[in-house]
Amino acid sequence: MSDMFRLRLVFALLMSLLMSSMMSGWVTWLNIGLHPDFLSRWRYAFMAAWPAAFTVVMVCGPLVHGASQRLAVRLRRG
């Protein structure tokens, strides 16, 4: 496994973990508030979201990275 691919995997793992936990927690809170079973519902939502988020980061990450670079160059030029 190349170093670049290993870096991409670790990045996707960490980014998807962060985004899935924050977004599933936020949406669960918006839907039910601080209900007594909030943590179990959050855990369920997170477990459903994390594989999807990881896949999206792995597949779309390079595309978004390239688009971000092009946009940054255009913004720098004015």
RABEL-V622523 format. One line per field, one symbol per residue. burial: 1 if it has 9 or more other C-alpha atoms within 8 Angstrom, else 0. A space follows every 10 residues. Layout:
BEGIN
burial->???
END
This chain:
BEGIN
burial->0000010110 0110111011 1001100110 0000000100 1100110011 0011011100 1000000000 00000000
END
